[in-house]
């Protein structure tokens, strides 16, 4: 239970979908699980918290749900000026009033309408899930909500992907149910079997039209160069597409954590070359025409192969880790790779992908993350950044006010307790 006499802690979260919107997450409810929406200053009358916020120049709209206060600012204001003022107003209002939202606020027991649920679920997707899914060329959206049943459509790199069911059930559904308890069920309405490769669409009304990927962005002429029989990709161009800076990318390529491959087109694709670069968390691909022009595209074949290989390795790693004793852990990624018989460049990346797949399963089963038994360096007990990123993507990252190290230790302790021979 929260200590109501303790200073109110507030965390600000930007919205990837709307730069004018920001969520202020408090460490306790504003007003006993209450819900309230204030579209303008006139609607704020009688609600001390809303009145205090609208008194700040630049605040346009306020929405409150439990411990979350969503604020929309005007186009001509900036968050650098507003964040401290909003936080001070929130602390002052909650401290001074027993009913900061007034007497007309709804409680969370009063279920939201289907329209409100749709907006709430899409906000969760845009804020938590889609930024990570977009790294793999995919997107998830809500199509309709009826009687609390949410229909969701997976597109781009998610359509037909071998890991799409795990993505939906293991990660996305967990996020949604935690944030929107009114959701009764979630249905995937995606036609994953549409076409041989759902990432591609034929031209309208012409079955003979060459297939072109939905993602087909031109690559700058100087980003990909050819020397002899090899293609060289500019690190400045590639690094941000893999979520890295240039130095990290170069180091990862030297260590084998980032690997690349090329495919030569045949038949209708004769003369084309497809480049695929894969890190432990992202895949980037480009198609290069015979005249040297290049376009970014999804990498369906590479992604499917990686998913299948990762599934087999995932099962092997899970069996191995579950059979260890507490004296054997933590172990490093390199040690685990060698134990699995992987010595070639890129082995650590494969192990990382497989460990992240075990995390999806552990979320589904409500189990501690077995992946926490594997660390970057023995002695310091540091989990890799990818571990924390995957945990947050799955909606089970550090708790409120919990730092990464304390969170990791909690997961590690839970995983050790499940081993075959705990101390």
JOMO-V265701 format. One record per residue. N is the residue number from 0. PSI is psi in whole degrees, 0 to 359 (NA if undefined). OMEGA is omega as a letter, one per 20 degrees, with the letter a starting at -180 (* if undefined). Layout:
BEGIN
n->N psi->PSI omega->OMEGA
n->N psi->PSI omega->OMEGA
END
This chain:
BEGIN
n->0 psi->140 omega->a
n->1 psi->144 omega->r
n->2 psi->109 omega->a
n->3 psi->346 omega->r
n->4 psi->348 omega->a
n->5 psi->151 omega->r
n->6 psi->138 omega->a
n->7 psi->124 omega->r
n->8 psi->139 omega->a
n->9 psi->134 omega->r
n->10 psi->128 omega->r
n->11 psi->134 omega->a
n->12 psi->124 omega->r
n->13 psi->160 omega->r
n->14 psi->119 omega->r
n->15 psi->340 omega->a
n->16 psi->335 omega->a
n->17 psi->108 omega->a
n->18 psi->346 omega->r
n->19 psi->2 omega->a
n->20 psi->140 omega->r
n->21 psi->141 omega->r
n->22 psi->134 omega->r
n->23 psi->110 omega->a
n->24 psi->116 omega->a
n->25 psi->162 omega->r
n->26 psi->4 omega->r
n->27 psi->163 omega->a
n->28 psi->145 omega->r
n->29 psi->316 omega->a
n->30 psi->81 omega->r
n->31 psi->61 omega->r
n->32 psi->22 omega->a
n->33 psi->154 omega->r
n->34 psi->137 omega->r
n->35 psi->144 omega->r
n->36 psi->133 omega->a
n->37 psi->94 omega->a
n->38 psi->341 omega->r
n->39 psi->177 omega->a
n->40 psi->328 omega->a
n->41 psi->325 omega->a
n->42 psi->350 omega->a
n->43 psi->353 omega->a
n->44 psi->129 omega->r
n->45 psi->358 omega->r
n->46 psi->99 omega->a
n->47 psi->319 omega->a
n->48 psi->314 omega->a
n->49 psi->322 omega->r
n->50 psi->319 omega->r
n->51 psi->323 omega->r
n->52 psi->317 omega->a
n->53 psi->344 omega->r
n->54 psi->348 omega->r
n->55 psi->123 omega->r
n->56 psi->123 omega->a
n->57 psi->345 omega->r
n->58 psi->126 omega->a
n->59 psi->323 omega->a
n->60 psi->148 omega->a
n->61 psi->136 omega->r
n->62 psi->132 omega->a
n->63 psi->133 omega->r
n->64 psi->103 omega->a
n->65 psi->246 omega->a
n->66 psi->9 omega->a
n->67 psi->126 omega->r
n->68 psi->112 omega->r
n->69 psi->128 omega->a
n->70 psi->133 omega->r
n->71 psi->129 omega->a
n->72 psi->167 omega->r
n->73 psi->160 omega->a
n->74 psi->329 omega->a
n->75 psi->7 omega->r
n->76 psi->168 omega->r
n->77 psi->151 omega->a
n->78 psi->334 omega->r
n->79 psi->324 omega->r
n->80 psi->332 omega->a
n->81 psi->327 omega->a
n->82 psi->311 omega->a
n->83 psi->319 omega->r
n->84 psi->318 omega->r
n->85 psi->316 omega->r
n->86 psi->318 omega->r
n->87 psi->319 omega->r
n->88 psi->320 omega->r
n->89 psi->313 omega->a
n->90 psi->315 omega->a
n->91 psi->317 omega->a
n->92 psi->316 omega->a
n->93 psi->324 omega->a
n->94 psi->325 omega->a
n->95 psi->334 omega->a
n->96 psi->140 omega->r
n->97 psi->346 omega->r
n->98 psi->72 omega->a
n->99 psi->336 omega->a
n->100 psi->5 omega->a
n->101 psi->180 omega->a
n->102 psi->350 omega->a
n->103 psi->0 omega->a
n->104 psi->143 omega->r
n->105 psi->156 omega->r
n->106 psi->161 omega->a
n->107 psi->343 omega->r
n->108 psi->340 omega->r
n->109 psi->103 omega->a
n->110 psi->144 omega->r
n->111 psi->157 omega->r
n->112 psi->166 omega->r
n->113 psi->322 omega->r
n->114 psi->319 omega->r
n->115 psi->323 omega->r
n->116 psi->316 omega->r
n->117 psi->313 omega->a
n->118 psi->320 omega->a
n->119 psi->318 omega->r
n->120 psi->317 omega->r
n->121 psi->326 omega->r
n->122 psi->320 omega->r
n->123 psi->317 omega->r
n->124 psi->312 omega->a
n->125 psi->329 omega->a
n->126 psi->320 omega->a
n->127 psi->317 omega->a
n->128 psi->308 omega->a
n->129 psi->327 omega->r
n->130 psi->323 omega->r
n->131 psi->320 omega->a
n->132 psi->327 omega->a
n->133 psi->334 omega->r
n->134 psi->338 omega->r
n->135 psi->16 omega->r
n->136 psi->16 omega->a
n->137 psi->175 omega->r
n->138 psi->143 omega->r
n->139 psi->134 omega->a
n->140 psi->158 omega->r
n->141 psi->131 omega->r
n->142 psi->320 omega->a
n->143 psi->152 omega->r
n->144 psi->126 omega->a
n->145 psi->119 omega->a
n->146 psi->39 omega->r
n->147 psi->0 omega->r
n->148 psi->120 omega->a
n->149 psi->124 omega->r
n->150 psi->128 omega->a
n->151 psi->144 omega->a
n->152 psi->127 omega->r
n->153 psi->132 omega->a
n->154 psi->175 omega->a
n->155 psi->230 omega->a
n->156 psi->350 omega->r
n->157 psi->335 omega->a
n->158 psi->116 omega->a
n->159 psi->356 omega->a
n->160 psi->140 omega->a
n->161 psi->337 omega->a
n->162 psi->7 omega->a
n->163 psi->321 omega->a
n->164 psi->318 omega->r
n->165 psi->323 omega->r
n->166 psi->314 omega->a
n->167 psi->307 omega->a
n->168 psi->322 omega->a
n->169 psi->321 omega->a
n->170 psi->302 omega->a
n->171 psi->314 omega->a
n->172 psi->323 omega->r
n->173 psi->316 omega->r
n->174 psi->312 omega->a
n->175 psi->313 omega->a
n->176 psi->328 omega->r
n->177 psi->324 omega->a
n->178 psi->331 omega->a
n->179 psi->83 omega->a
n->180 psi->345 omega->r
n->181 psi->346 omega->a
n->182 psi->123 omega->a
n->183 psi->322 omega->a
n->184 psi->158 omega->r
n->185 psi->128 omega->a
n->186 psi->132 omega->r
n->187 psi->112 omega->a
n->188 psi->13 omega->r
n->189 psi->138 omega->r
n->190 psi->86 omega->a
n->191 psi->343 omega->a
n->192 psi->5 omega->a
n->193 psi->111 omega->r
n->194 psi->166 omega->r
n->195 psi->323 omega->r
n->196 psi->97 omega->a
n->197 psi->350 omega->r
n->198 psi->346 omega->a
n->199 psi->148 omega->r
n->200 psi->139 omega->r
n->201 psi->161 omega->r
n->202 psi->152 omega->a
n->203 psi->124 omega->r
n->204 psi->15 omega->a
n->205 psi->100 omega->a
n->206 psi->341 omega->a
n->207 psi->354 omega->a
n->208 psi->134 omega->r
n->209 psi->142 omega->a
n->210 psi->138 omega->a
n->211 psi->134 omega->a
n->212 psi->150 omega->r
n->213 psi->321 omega->r
n->214 psi->113 omega->a
n->215 psi->72 omega->a
n->216 psi->137 omega->r
n->217 psi->142 omega->r
n->218 psi->133 omega->r
n->219 psi->143 omega->a
n->220 psi->328 omega->a
n->221 psi->4 omega->a
n->222 psi->331 omega->r
n->223 psi->123 omega->r
n->224 psi->152 omega->a
n->225 psi->129 omega->r
n->226 psi->117 omega->a
n->227 psi->242 omega->a
n->228 psi->15 omega->a
n->229 psi->147 omega->r
n->230 psi->134 omega->r
n->231 psi->128 omega->a
n->232 psi->132 omega->r
n->233 psi->125 omega->r
n->234 psi->326 omega->r
n->235 psi->328 omega->r
n->236 psi->319 omega->a
n->237 psi->321 omega->a
n->238 psi->308 omega->a
n->239 psi->335 omega->r
n->240 psi->343 omega->r
n->241 psi->9 omega->r
n->242 psi->32 omega->a
n->243 psi->167 omega->r
n->244 psi->172 omega->a
n->245 psi->316 omega->a
n->246 psi->318 omega->r
n->247 psi->319 omega->r
n->248 psi->313 omega->a
n->249 psi->319 omega->r
n->250 psi->320 omega->a
n->251 psi->326 omega->r
n->252 psi->324 omega->r
n->253 psi->325 omega->a
n->254 psi->348 omega->a
n->255 psi->4 omega->r
n->256 psi->339 omega->r
n->257 psi->123 omega->a
n->258 psi->157 omega->r
n->259 psi->158 omega->r
n->260 psi->164 omega->r
n->261 psi->151 omega->r
n->262 psi->135 omega->r
n->263 psi->129 omega->a
n->264 psi->150 omega->r
n->265 psi->166 omega->r
n->266 psi->243 omega->a
n->267 psi->338 omega->a
n->268 psi->13 omega->a
n->269 psi->137 omega->a
n->270 psi->349 omega->r
n->271 psi->153 omega->r
n->272 psi->136 omega->r
n->273 psi->126 omega->r
n->274 psi->135 omega->r
n->275 psi->126 omega->r
n->276 psi->129 omega->a
n->277 psi->128 omega->r
n->278 psi->187 omega->r
n->279 psi->342 omega->a
n->280 psi->344 omega->a
n->281 psi->157 omega->r
n->282 psi->133 omega->r
n->283 psi->142 omega->a
n->284 psi->153 omega->r
n->285 psi->149 omega->r
n->286 psi->127 omega->a
n->287 psi->122 omega->a
n->288 psi->170 omega->a
n->289 psi->332 omega->a
n->290 psi->4 omega->r
n->291 psi->349 omega->r
n->292 psi->146 omega->a
n->293 psi->149 omega->r
n->294 psi->143 omega->r
n->295 psi->139 omega->r
n->296 psi->164 omega->r
n->297 psi->166 omega->r
n->298 psi->69 omega->a
n->299 psi->316 omega->a
n->300 psi->315 omega->r
n->301 psi->318 omega->a
n->302 psi->318 omega->a
n->303 psi->317 omega->r
n->304 psi->317 omega->a
n->305 psi->320 omega->a
n->306 psi->317 omega->a
n->307 psi->315 omega->r
n->308 psi->320 omega->a
n->309 psi->326 omega->r
n->310 psi->314 omega->r
n->311 psi->316 omega->r
n->312 psi->324 omega->r
n->313 psi->312 omega->a
n->314 psi->321 omega->r
n->315 psi->316 omega->a
n->316 psi->319 omega->r
n->317 psi->315 omega->r
n->318 psi->317 omega->a
n->319 psi->311 omega->a
n->320 psi->320 omega->a
n->321 psi->338 omega->a
n->322 psi->0 omega->a
n->323 psi->167 omega->r
n->324 psi->166 omega->a
n->325 psi->335 omega->a
n->326 psi->344 omega->a
n->327 psi->352 omega->a
n->328 psi->155 omega->j
n->329 psi->161 omega->r
n->330 psi->161 omega->a
n->331 psi->163 omega->r
n->332 psi->319 omega->a
n->333 psi->318 omega->r
n->334 psi->315 omega->a
n->335 psi->320 omega->r
n->336 psi->315 omega->a
n->337 psi->322 omega->r
n->338 psi->325 omega->r
n->339 psi->2 omega->r
n->340 psi->24 omega->a
n->341 psi->114 omega->a
n->342 psi->346 omega->a
n->343 psi->160 omega->r
n->344 psi->140 omega->a
n->345 psi->357 omega->a
n->346 psi->320 omega->a
n->347 psi->322 omega->r
n->348 psi->320 omega->r
n->349 psi->317 omega->r
n->350 psi->319 omega->r
n->351 psi->315 omega->r
n->352 psi->319 omega->a
n->353 psi->322 omega->r
n->354 psi->321 omega->r
n->355 psi->328 omega->r
n->356 psi->325 omega->r
n->357 psi->330 omega->r
n->358 psi->324 omega->r
n->359 psi->314 omega->r
n->360 psi->318 omega->a
n->361 psi->326 omega->r
n->362 psi->316 omega->r
n->363 psi->324 omega->a
n->364 psi->359 omega->a
n->365 psi->32 omega->a
n->366 psi->157 omega->r
n->367 psi->154 omega->a
n->368 psi->111 omega->r
n->369 psi->333 omega->a
n->370 psi->342 omega->r
n->371 psi->348 omega->r
n->372 psi->352 omega->a
n->373 psi->127 omega->a
n->374 psi->170 omega->r
n->375 psi->323 omega->a
n->376 psi->129 omega->r
n->377 psi->143 omega->r
n->378 psi->306 omega->r
n->379 psi->340 omega->r
n->380 psi->38 omega->a
n->381 psi->119 omega->r
n->382 psi->154 omega->r
n->383 psi->157 omega->r
n->384 psi->326 omega->a
n->385 psi->330 omega->r
n->386 psi->312 omega->a
n->387 psi->322 omega->r
n->388 psi->315 omega->r
n->389 psi->320 omega->r
n->390 psi->317 omega->r
n->391 psi->321 omega->r
n->392 psi->324 omega->a
n->393 psi->2 omega->r
n->394 psi->21 omega->a
n->395 psi->48 omega->r
n->396 psi->196 omega->a
n->397 psi->145 omega->r
n->398 psi->177 omega->a
n->399 psi->126 omega->r
n->400 psi->4 omega->a
n->401 psi->125 omega->r
n->402 psi->169 omega->a
n->403 psi->319 omega->a
n->404 psi->317 omega->r
n->405 psi->321 omega->r
n->406 psi->314 omega->r
n->407 psi->316 omega->a
n->408 psi->324 omega->r
n->409 psi->315 omega->r
n->410 psi->320 omega->a
n->411 psi->314 omega->r
n->412 psi->319 omega->r
n->413 psi->321 omega->r
n->414 psi->319 omega->r
n->415 psi->322 omega->a
n->416 psi->340 omega->a
n->417 psi->356 omega->a
n->418 psi->165 omega->a
n->419 psi->317 omega->a
n->420 psi->68 omega->r
n->421 psi->151 omega->a
n->422 psi->NA omega->*
END
